[in-house]
Amino acid sequence: MGELFLKTLNMSIAASWLILAVVLLRFALKKAPKWIAVLLWGVVAVRLVVPFSFENALSLIPSAETFNAHNIQYETPAISSGIPAVNNAVNPVQGETFATNPAASVNPLYVWTFIVSVIWLIGIAAMLLYAVISYVRVRQSVGESVPYEGDIFLCDHVKSPFILGLVRPKIYLPSSMDAASMEPVIAHEKAHLTRCDHWWKPVGFLILTVHWFNPLCWIAYVLLCRDIELACDEKVIRQMDLNGKKQYSTALLEFSTGRRLVTICPLAFGEVGVKERVKNVLNYKKPAFWLIVVAIIACGVVTVCFATNPKQELPQEQRIDELRSKYPEYFDLITSKGLEVYVWQLAKDSYSFGLMPGTNREKTLEELMSLKGASAAEMALILSTYEIEDENIFVIPWGNPISSYMVGTGDMETPEYINNIRTMLGLDGVSMGSAGGEDTPTPAGPDAADTTISEEQAAIRQAILEHNKSSYPLEYDVACCSFITLETLSATPLAGSSTHKITYYGWALYEQYRATDNGLETTGGSHIPVVLSFDLDERGYTLTEYWEPRDGSYFAQDIREKFPAHIVEDALHGQKFVLQQTQECYAQAIAATGLDANQVIGSLIETICSSPALSSNPGDYIAEHSIEYRELTYYGRYTLKYCFARFEEGNETGLDGHIMMQACEDIAASWGEALLTDYVVITGQVWYDAFKSNALGLMEQYAEIELAERYPMSYLLLSMLGKV
């Protein structure tokens, strides 16, 4: 109950600022239509009833929550009014008066809150009782009324015309009313019914009942009742001449009740503000259009500034928790070698930031594309969670595909640019990298992903290479490997230790190649499920176990015992990974040997198309040269780039086009990209044109990072075309 009262109290205080603003605006717009004032009181009602509001940077409310319900549990309770002078005056006194006594069983502030809550409920009950009694008395006074016309009744016991009822409202008139006064009075009461005022006044009273402790709410209700009557007066007299206005004013004076200011019902003709209403009737002039427009704009400004809450700065701990949920990968990085903050410019003065461990190595395009764009304020908070010296944080401008605007490379090296970034991140001694420097070069194109690996991948690759090289002593030019991770398990370091235990389960492909004029010749290799265990500490990755299953009948048994149950099937059937892993090994070998891949790929396609000469089925050519065709798919992205380049030249309508189309589709399948099938393939060129058109369409559907992940082959084509 105490929390409910404090919530209501905070709502009432917040609405008080709006009430004051409406009172001042009401005075400033005296010549504006009165219905505008009624509309503003409706905004006040919403503010008093709705327990939440939008946050707005333009809000002029000092604080949305002056009294925090949790303060009753604090040893030193405090308010947050949003006005420093008030806080400084009240909080010391409150702290001394209501501070928790450790020897006491109950917090004194909690006791006082409970007492005030009980008084609040008693006040609500008293207000409701008053409303019920008032309604019963009015209902009794019209018990002997007689019908006059429709829902209009005459009664001997009423002094002023009024409306009574919610569902079926009726108009009651004094029996003594003369015919001259009856017409304008009835018009007034019907105006009330048209505007549903017989609903709005009781609603206003009920809201006042909840906020009875707030003097400004009483003022607001009184002014609401007055403005309701003034608005109806204006509606009735709008078309009257001077004599009609005099007659209307006479009726107001005649039926003035001298009634108490606050009632829930009825809507009485001469109940409130008779003197003001008479003046307004006699002096009424139709407001100018510009005045109405100004009044509406002023109402909108007041609503925006006083009916919304100010933006609340969350405590730093809470803000960091939110960032931890938003960027979990930024809070789990190895910092022994520093941190690298990548910055890209989205507009002239707009930046985004991404975070990676500082390892003095190249980053893959995939890594860079996976960076989420954090704001400068967010990145500053993220960096504050790391215990690392500023000089070990490297800020690297990155001219990447995410950026729609990029400052010139020369500008990145200027002191102004560096100081700007340093200031935004709150770093005193930050080091600046370079988009193309020696420490952290950025990949120049899609092929760079084949030769640039992470520290984790480097450790896995080294373990596989060292384990297998001794097993294949044949002569070779380059040894390559690929690892498909099926599962990664990481153990939490023991107390007092900084060493992480990490175990990787997956398929390892090891290949040795000799480079020839005809391409890559395999001299040895293996493809087998393995388990790799590492210790990870400030020195990096240290291999602690390299496990392989035994051959023969023990193979499946060992895997079932060693691997987690949910990945056993993938560990037993690694053929599905062969093409993907071989493509990766081929890419490593090409990069290491400098092999002219285009020449080899062209020769393979020529060989495939050489026979059988009498067949018209492209599948027959592939079946006849299955080894060459398989080799063609092994070249992966190199084959794709070769085929795309030829298709771009056009006129690939023959057998070559069919073979290239089939190779592209098989490689796409290994990359996990589903291709369109709703077009008729006549030639390879037709297929490519449809694929290209679809790839261009994907640019409008997906952000570049998502496009690169979901449609890697389409992304490769778009990269070649300079579209991304």
Phi, psi and omega in degrees: 000322178298318178295324178296318178295316180296323176298314178296321179297316178297319177299319181294318179294316179298319179290336181299323177296322177292319179300315179299319179296320180293320178300314179295317180294323177300320178291320182290333183250046182300328183270358178281160178303140185289338179296336177293319178297319178299319178299319179295322177295331174296321176297319177300317180300316178298318179298325181281337187260315185285125186282002180222166177206160178286146173274141186213131180294338180271357182297137178257007176288125181300319182205139178275342183219093181287316181248114178272130182300331181286347181298334181294346180261353184278149175292327177236089183294150182210153174256162177227081184281344185088355178245106185307320181299318179293314179301315182294331180278322187272315189300317177300318179294316179297320180296319178290322185281318188248012179299144182291133174265116182303331181280345182273156181270342184228139175292123181301326178294324176297319179297313180295323177297319179296317180297313180297323178297320178296316178299320178300315179294322177298319178298319178298315179298319179297318179296317179295320177297317176301318180296317181295315180298317180298317181295317181298317180297316179295318179298321178293326183291338181255017182294333183251027180286156180237144180296143176246305182198116180060237179266025178254131183233151175253141184217139181281339190257017177244145182260340183217145177298145178201169177248138179223135180115149179254307182282312179236076184293145179232150178261127179247130181240146174297141180295334183279358184294132178280162185296328182295325181275340189294319185297308179293327180293315178297320178300321178297312182293323177293328175297322175301314181295322179298322181273001182059033180294335178293347172265316187294324180293313176298322177299316177301320179293320179296320176296319176299325179300318179290323183254035185298337183283349184262111181302327180293330177292325175296316178298317180298319181292317178300314180292327175300310179301320180292316182291329175300315180292319179297321179296320178291322175303313181298322180296322183284317188271001185306321184255008182278150170273184185298319180296319178297319178296321178296317179297319179296318179295321178298319178296321177300315180293322183294322185255020174296127188264338188063027182292153174304154189292323189249115174218153176275331177197163359267184170275095186266141185299314183249036188280313189229149170054040183299316181300312179296322182292321178297315178300317181295323180293313184290330183259008186295132171226140180301123183293146178292153182299318181298326179294321178297317180297314179300318181297318180295318178297316179299321177296319178298318179297315179299318180297314181295320186276333187238347178263004178240160181268150175290153176295127182262127174282119178289151172303149185302321180297319180291322178296321179293321177299319178295320177294326179296325176284327182281319181234066183299328182292340180278349182253012181222054183246150176281125186247006184298331179251016177099180177234145178246118179259113179270133181237132172231146187262121181269334179206185185305315181234033181234127184232153170232152186229143174228154188235136176219157175294142179276109185235006182053046179220169176285147176259141178285158177299322180298319178298312182295320180292338181277351180296130175274140183279104176266151176284169180298318180296320178295315182294325178299319178292319179299315180296329181293343181277349180262132175273082184215141182291147181302324182291347176261016174248117184257122179261121189238108173299135185232112175276081188249170183295342180292327187286131172269350179212135180221128178295153180300147183303320179297324180295332180298334184266359182282150178301325181298314180296314181298314181295325178298311179297318180299318180294316181299324182270355179069033181255132180274323184230048185285142175268142180252127175270199181216145180298337181229024183282178183287327186289313185223070179295149179261134179303139183271343183194183185296333180290339182298333180297340181283338187241356180247125186228161179281170178298321177297311179297322179298319180294318179296315181297317180298319180297317181293316181297312182295326181290327189260337185301322181289340181276344183231080186283003182297158181291136179206162178268324184207142175251133183228159178208160178218146180228123175261115182278123175265329181199143175234127178243130181236128180263141178289133180301146175293159179303131180085000181243150177247010183269124175268136174262117182235133179234132180247130176249129180179190179256129179250127174249122177244129181222139172247134184234150168241129181277126179232175178295336182265006180119206182268129178251123181280125180254351179175162179164176180206156176222112191206146173289137182223162173234123181244127179243136182229152163261129180244118177218198183296340178277349182109209182268130176236121181291129178245340178204136172236109186248135172229149177286156176286158181284176173066222184291344180278347188303300182295321180299313181298318181296317181296328180281327187269319187275149171303146189301324186285352179241008182300317182298317177294327179289335180272339185232079183272002183298330181297340183261352189301310184299313180299316182289323178295320176303319180294317179295319178299318179298319177298316182294319179298316179295325183281325185261344183072025181300138175281091186295322182299319179296317181294315181297318177299319179293320178298315179297320179296318180296316180299322183279000187280334182199157000284132189293332186270355184273145175253004182259115180303330180297330178294323180293320178293318179295323180292330184234054184297324180293313179296320181293319177298319177299321179300318179288334179296331181286356169049242185295333177293320175296317179300313181296321177297313182294317179300320180297318179292319178297324179296329177290336176090171174067025175273071185255001183259203182297320178306315181298320178295316180297316179295320177300313181296320179297317179299317181293321178293321177293320177302319179298321179290335178272353179082022179256122177275129182263160178294144179230008185264025175231154181274120180274110176262315178223165175299326180295320177298316177301313182296316181300320178292318179297316179298316179299318179295320179298319178296324177292327179296332179300329181276345184262332188230148169292158188298322179297312179295322178298316180296326181283317187273329183229069186297323180290319176297321179295322177299315178298315180297326176295317178296327181277356181075021181273340178228000000 
